[in-house]
Amino acid sequence: MTKKLYRSSTDRMILGVCGGLAAYFDLESTLVRLAAAALMLFTVPVGPILYFVFALIMPLEPRAEVAPTAAGPGTDWEPHGAPYSGPPPSPEPPDAAAGGPGAETDIPHGPSLSEASGDSQP
C-alpha cells in the first residue's frame, strides 16, 4: 500500500499541514510544529508562503465513513464510562400524615413573628 501525504483532519492547529507531515514521516507532531515555527521565524517571507503553498497542494485527509446505526442517523454515540454504581437511593420519606419523621408534631416551632415582635393583637 502506498503512503500518501494529506493534511490532517484530526491533528491540526491551523490547516493540518504539520499534522499531515508528522503522520507521513512518522514523527511527533509537536516536533514538526516547532520546526515549522522556527522556519517561519528565521525565514520570514519563505516560511509562511511555504506553509500556505503546502496547505493548497496537500489534499485534506479523507474521513472514514460511519455506518448508520439501527436507531437512525445522528445517534451513533456511545455512553461514556461505566453505569452508576453508587449507593442505592434512599427510600421515600414517610408521609407527614402518618405521623412518622417529618410529621408536624416532630417539627420544632419557635415563636411566631407577631409574638417575637411583641405585637399581640387579640
N, C-alpha and C positions, 0 to 999 in steps of 0.2 A: 504494500500500500504506500502510495506517495504522500509525503508530508507536504501540506500546503500552508502558506502564510496568510493568516487572516487577522483582522483587527478583532480583539477580544470583545465579546458581548457581556462577559461577566467580570473579568479582571480589568477594570478600566477606571481611570481617573478623569480623563478629558474625552479622548476619542478612541481609546483602546489600542493605540499603536504600541505602546511599551508592553502592555499585557500580551499582545499578539506576538511581538518579537520574543518575549520571555518564554512563551509556550513553544514557539517554533525551535528555539535554541536550547530548550530545557534548562533555563536559568531562573533564578529568583526574580520576580517582577520588581521588587524593591531595588535590586542592583541595576536593573535596566533603566529604571526611572532616575536613579541617581546619576548614571552615565549620561542620560539624555539631558538632565538638568545642567550638568557640567558642560556638555556640548553647547547647550543654549546660552550659558553664561559666557563662555570663553570664545565662542564664535558667533557673536550676536546676530549678524544677518543670516548666517548659514544654518544654524541650529533650528530656529523656528520655521524657516522656509522648508527645510528638510523634513521636519515633523509633519507639516501640513501637506507636503507632497506625498509622504507615506500614507497619510490619512485619506488622501484622494485616490491613491493607487490600490491600496490594500482593500479587498472586499471585507465586509462585515462577516464575522463567523456565523455560519448557519445555525439556527436553533433547532434542537431536537423536537420533533412533533410529540405532543402529549395525547395519548389515546383518550377519548371521552369515556367517562365512567357511566355506569348504569343509571346514576341519578341525573345525568344530563350534563350539558356543558357548563363550565364555571363552577363545578362542585368537586374538583379533583384535589381537594385539600385533605390532609390527614390531621387528626388532633395531635398536639404535641404533648409529650410526657405520658406518664402513667396515670391511670384513673385515680381519683381522690381516695386515699387510704387512711384518712384521719379517723378520729373517734366518731362513733355514730352520733347523730343529732340527739339533743336532749328531748325527753318526752314533752308533750304539750303541758303548759301549766294547768293545774286544776281549775275548774270553773269557780268563780268567786261565789256563785250562788250555792255551791255545795259546801261551803264553809271551810275549805281547805286553805293552804297557804295562799295568801293574796286576797283572801276574803276581807270584807270591810272591817271585821272585828279584829283582824291582825294588823291593820294599818294604824300606826300611832298618829294621833291628831294633836296638833298644837292649838293654841287659842286662835280664834277667827280674827280677821283683820279688825273688825269693829271692837272686839274685846281687847285686842292688843293696843289699840289707839286710845282706849278709854271712852270711846263714844258708844255708850249703850243706850239705845232707844227702846222704850217699852212697846 
